[in-house]
Amino acid sequence: MTTPPAGPQPNEEHRTVTPETVYELYRRLREALPEPETELLYDSPYELLVAVTLSAQSTDESVNRATRELFPVASTPEAIVALGEAGLKPYIQHIGLYNNKARNLIAASRKLLEEHDGEVPRTREALEALPGVGRKTASVILNVAFGEPTIAVDTHIFRVANRTGLAPGKDVRAVEAGLEAVTPAPFRLHAHHWLILHGRYTCTARRPRCGACPIADLCAYPEKTPENT
């Protein structure tokens, strides 16, 4: 999961859309994908924590390739701590920033064992107190593992929110606040996944597939054309 850059973006001055348009936008995304899910592989909140931590500035595909080998060997805080950094790194060395991620995962696992009986906490404050866990990672854990209606803004969601006019903002926190303000309650739980998957496969960075987009007529992006397919 890649972090979007801070600072002004070219489409941040787009008009905002009306509440009726916002509802219809989400309705269409839900119609296209009624039960969206993360593409990260996991079988427990702890495995999800590991996967999301590894996904920073990396692709889900590369993370899944690592965890397919790692989780059969070490899928609990105890097992990860027992591996140690030297034992963990060979599993994740093809992932960006793997040295820092290995260090953080060992430290976070120790903290889970010492302060949370080895369980992943269910509050933002406790999650963000874990080494290597920031607001975005905490939001993903709360949403995916515990069913909280949080919205974690990565580079895809940042792009979609600005392009469409759904929640224009200069930085991640502005976009997050905007999405939380405009997203209707019936769509809050899955909003994160609808937007990230839309950005990953349709509203792509270099060549958005506007001709194949189910919300193109609702979108404020001025540069969309039917040829963008």
C-alpha positions in Angstrom: 0.0 0.0 0.0 1.7 3.2 -1.2 1.6 6.5 0.7 0.5 9.5 -1.4 2.7 12.5 -1.5 1.9 15.5 0.6 1.4 18.9 -1.0 -0.8 20.4 -3.7 -2.1 18.1 -6.4 -3.2 19.2 -9.9 -6.8 18.3 -9.4 -7.4 19.5 -5.9 -9.4 22.5 -7.0 -12.2 20.4 -8.6 -15.7 21.2 -7.7 -17.1 19.0 -4.9 -20.0 16.8 -5.9 -23.5 17.0 -4.4 -24.7 14.5 -1.8 -27.0 12.9 -4.3 -24.1 12.4 -6.7 -21.9 11.0 -3.9 -24.6 8.5 -3.0 -25.0 7.4 -6.6 -21.2 7.1 -7.0 -21.0 4.7 -4.1 -24.1 2.9 -5.2 -22.6 2.1 -8.5 -19.3 1.0 -7.0 -21.3 -1.3 -4.6 -23.3 -2.6 -7.5 -20.1 -3.5 -9.4 -18.5 -5.1 -6.3 -21.0 -5.9 -3.5 -18.5 -7.5 -1.1 -15.1 -5.9 -1.7 -12.1 -7.4 0.2 -8.5 -6.6 0.7 -6.1 -8.3 -1.7 -3.6 -9.0 1.0 -3.6 -12.6 2.2 -4.2 -13.2 5.9 -6.0 -15.6 8.3 -5.9 -13.6 11.6 -5.7 -10.0 12.8 -2.0 -10.5 13.5 -1.3 -11.8 10.0 -3.1 -8.8 8.6 -1.0 -6.5 10.8 2.2 -8.1 9.4 0.9 -7.9 5.8 -0.2 -4.2 6.1 3.1 -3.3 7.7 5.0 -4.9 4.9 2.8 -3.2 2.2 4.0 0.3 2.9 5.5 1.5 -0.4 5.2 -2.0 -1.8 2.6 -3.8 -3.9 0.1 -6.3 -2.4 1.4 -8.9 -4.9 5.0 -8.6 -3.5 3.7 -8.8 0.1 1.6 -11.9 -0.7 4.6 -13.6 -2.3 6.5 -13.0 1.0 3.7 -14.0 3.4 3.0 -17.2 1.5 6.4 -18.4 2.6 6.5 -16.6 6.0 3.1 -17.5 7.5 3.5 -21.3 7.4 6.6 -20.8 9.4 5.8 -17.8 11.6 2.2 -16.5 11.9 2.1 -15.3 15.6 4.0 -12.7 17.6 5.8 -15.4 19.5 7.0 -17.0 16.3 8.1 -13.8 14.7 10.1 -12.8 17.8 11.6 -16.2 17.8 12.8 -15.7 14.2 14.4 -12.5 15.0 15.5 -9.9 12.5 18.1 -12.2 10.9 15.5 -15.0 10.5 12.8 -12.7 9.2 14.7 -10.8 6.6 15.2 -13.6 4.1 11.4 -13.9 3.8 10.9 -10.2 3.1 14.1 -9.1 1.4 12.5 -8.5 -2.0 10.1 -5.9 -0.4 11.1 -2.3 -0.2 12.5 -1.0 3.1 12.7 -4.6 4.4 15.4 -3.8 7.0 13.2 -1.2 8.7 10.1 -3.4 8.4 11.8 -6.4 9.9 13.0 -4.2 12.9 9.5 -2.8 13.4 7.7 -6.2 13.1 10.0 -7.7 15.8 9.5 -4.7 18.1 5.7 -4.6 17.5 5.5 -8.3 18.2 7.3 -7.9 21.4 5.0 -5.1 22.4 2.0 -7.2 21.6 3.3 -10.0 23.9 4.3 -7.6 26.7 1.2 -5.4 26.7 -1.6 -7.1 24.9 -1.2 -10.8 25.6 -0.2 -11.3 22.0 -3.5 -10.0 20.7 -3.8 -7.2 18.2 -5.6 -4.3 20.0 -8.9 -3.0 18.8 -8.3 0.8 19.4 -6.6 3.3 17.2 -4.5 4.6 20.1 -3.1 1.2 21.0 -2.5 0.3 17.4 -0.6 3.5 16.6 1.5 2.9 19.7 3.0 -0.2 18.0 6.3 0.3 16.2 5.9 0.8 12.5 2.1 1.4 12.7 0.9 4.8 11.6 -2.6 6.2 11.1 -3.1 4.5 7.7 -2.1 1.1 8.9 -4.3 1.4 12.0 -7.2 2.4 9.9 -6.8 -0.7 7.7 -6.6 -3.0 10.7 -9.7 -1.4 12.3 -11.6 -1.7 9.1 -10.6 -5.1 7.8 -10.0 -7.1 11.0 -12.6 -5.5 13.3 -15.3 -4.1 11.0 -14.9 -0.4 11.9 -16.0 2.1 9.3 -12.6 3.7 8.9 -11.1 5.0 5.6 -7.4 4.6 5.1 -6.1 6.9 2.4 -3.4 5.5 0.2 -2.1 6.9 -3.1 -5.0 5.3 -5.1 -7.7 6.7 -2.8 -6.0 10.1 -2.7 -6.0 10.2 -6.5 -9.7 9.1 -6.9 -10.9 11.5 -4.2 -9.2 14.4 -5.9 -10.0 13.5 -9.5 -13.7 12.8 -9.0 -14.2 15.8 -6.7 -15.5 13.4 -4.1 -13.2 14.8 -1.4 -10.5 17.1 -2.8 -7.6 17.8 -0.5 -3.9 18.8 -0.5 -2.8 16.0 1.8 -3.8 12.6 3.2 -5.5 14.0 6.3 -7.6 16.5 4.4 -8.8 13.8 2.0 -9.5 11.4 4.9 -11.5 14.1 6.7 -13.4 14.9 3.5 -14.3 11.3 2.8 -15.5 10.8 6.3 -17.7 13.9 6.0 -19.3 13.0 2.7 -19.5 9.2 2.6 -23.1 8.1 3.5 -23.4 5.7 6.4 -24.5 2.7 4.3 -21.2 2.8 2.4 -18.8 3.7 5.2 -17.7 0.1 6.0 -16.6 -0.7 2.4 -15.7 2.7 1.1 -12.0 2.1 1.6 -12.0 -0.9 -0.6 -14.3 0.4 -3.3 -12.1 3.5 -3.7 -8.7 1.7 -3.6 -9.8 -1.0 -6.1 -11.3 1.6 -8.4 -8.0 3.5 -8.3 -5.9 0.4 -8.7 -7.7 -1.0 -11.8 -9.8 1.8 -13.4 -8.8 5.3 -12.3 -5.2 4.5 -12.8 -2.4 7.1 -12.4 -1.0 7.5 -15.9 -3.9 6.4 -18.1 -7.3 6.3 -16.4 -9.8 3.9 -18.1 -12.5 6.5 -18.3 -14.3 4.7 -21.1 -14.8 1.7 -18.9 -15.6 3.6 -15.7 -19.0 3.1 -14.1 -18.9 6.5 -12.5 -17.4 8.5 -15.4 -20.5 10.7 -15.8 -20.5 11.6 -12.1 -16.8 12.4 -12.1 -15.4 16.0 -12.1 -12.1 15.1 -13.7 -11.8 17.5 -16.7 -9.3 15.4 -18.7 -11.4 12.2 -19.1 -12.1 11.1 -22.6 -13.8 8.0 -24.1 -10.4 7.0 -25.5 -9.0 6.5 -22.0 -9.9 2.8 -22.0 
